[in-house]
């Protein structure tokens, strides 16, 4: 994910900063934060299950670490890297070329369709 405040400095710092867009990486950071009387608890529980399912199937953190080592040791690193599955890389490309409204609808359809059959 691009950090917007860096965009003005990108040309000056092109050889010293690389932006890494990482896909889904297995982790244990997802922590439920809703209370029992929360009106959104049901939807939150469903969403949390989807996130945990995606994270369980994510890439091993070692893959990201190895790629980061390669980037750091590279003489002339690229300015941007996307370390993700083909599907996630495709989403990055589509976001750049499709109008926001169409991209948003496609993303929504993907998540509704995909997660309906997975969870």
C-alpha positions in Angstrom: 0.0 0.0 0.0 1.4 3.4 -1.0 1.9 5.9 1.8 0.6 9.1 0.3 2.8 11.6 2.1 5.8 10.1 0.4 4.6 10.8 -3.1 6.2 14.2 -3.2 9.6 12.9 -2.2 9.7 9.8 -4.5 11.9 11.4 -7.2 14.4 12.6 -4.6 14.5 9.4 -2.7 14.1 6.9 -5.5 17.4 5.1 -4.8 16.9 4.9 -1.0 13.2 4.0 -0.6 11.3 0.9 -1.9 7.6 0.6 -1.3 6.6 -3.0 -0.7 3.0 -4.0 -1.2 2.6 -7.3 0.5 -0.3 -9.7 0.0 -1.9 -11.9 2.6 0.8 -13.2 4.9 0.1 -15.8 7.6 0.1 -14.1 11.0 -1.5 -14.1 14.4 -2.3 -10.4 14.6 -6.0 -10.7 14.1 -7.6 -10.1 17.5 -11.3 -9.8 18.1 -12.2 -6.5 19.6 -16.0 -6.5 19.8 -18.0 -6.6 23.0 -20.9 -9.0 23.7 -23.6 -6.3 23.4 -22.2 -4.8 20.2 -25.0 -4.5 17.5 -22.4 -5.4 14.8 -21.1 -8.5 16.6 -22.8 -10.9 14.2 -21.3 -9.3 11.0 -18.0 -8.8 12.8 -17.8 -12.5 13.6 -18.5 -13.4 10.0 -15.9 -11.0 8.7 -13.4 -12.1 11.3 -13.8 -15.7 10.2 -13.2 -14.7 6.5 -10.0 -12.7 7.5 -8.7 -15.6 9.6 -9.4 -18.1 6.8 -7.5 -15.8 4.3 -4.6 -15.4 6.7 -4.4 -19.2 7.4 -4.0 -19.7 3.7 -1.6 -16.8 3.3 2.1 -17.0 2.4 4.6 -17.9 5.0 6.3 -14.8 6.5 9.7 -16.3 5.5 8.8 -15.7 1.8 8.3 -12.0 2.5 11.5 -11.9 4.6 13.6 -13.5 1.8 12.2 -11.0 -0.7 13.0 -8.1 1.6 16.6 -9.3 2.1 17.0 -9.5 -1.8 15.6 -5.9 -2.0 18.0 -4.6 0.7 21.0 -6.3 -0.9 20.2 -5.2 -4.4 22.5 -2.5 -5.9 19.6 -0.7 -7.6 16.3 -1.7 -6.0 13.1 -0.9 -7.8 10.9 1.8 -6.3 7.9 -0.5 -5.9 7.4 -4.2 -5.3 4.3 -6.2 -5.0 4.9 -9.5 -3.1 1.6 -11.3 -3.5 -0.3 -14.1 -5.3 -1.1 -13.8 -8.9 -4.7 -12.9 -8.0 -3.6 -10.1 -5.7 -1.1 -8.7 -8.3 -3.9 -8.8 -10.9 -6.1 -6.7 -8.5 -3.2 -4.1 -8.3 -3.1 -3.9 -12.1 -6.9 -3.7 -12.5 -7.1 -0.9 -9.9 -4.7 1.2 -12.0 -6.6 0.7 -15.3 -10.3 0.5 -14.3 -12.5 3.3 -13.1 -12.9 3.2 -9.3 -16.6 2.4 -9.5 -16.1 -0.6 -11.8 -13.1 -1.8 -9.8 -15.1 -1.5 -6.6 -18.0 -3.5 -8.0 -15.7 -6.2 -9.2 -14.0 -6.4 -5.9 -17.3 -6.6 -4.0 -18.6 -9.3 -6.4 -15.3 -11.3 -5.9 -15.6 -11.2 -2.1 -19.3 -12.0 -2.0 -19.0 -14.9 -4.4 -15.7 -16.3 -3.2 -16.4 -16.2 0.5 -20.0 -17.4 0.2 -18.6 -20.8 -0.8 -15.5 -20.8 1.4 -16.9 -20.0 4.8 
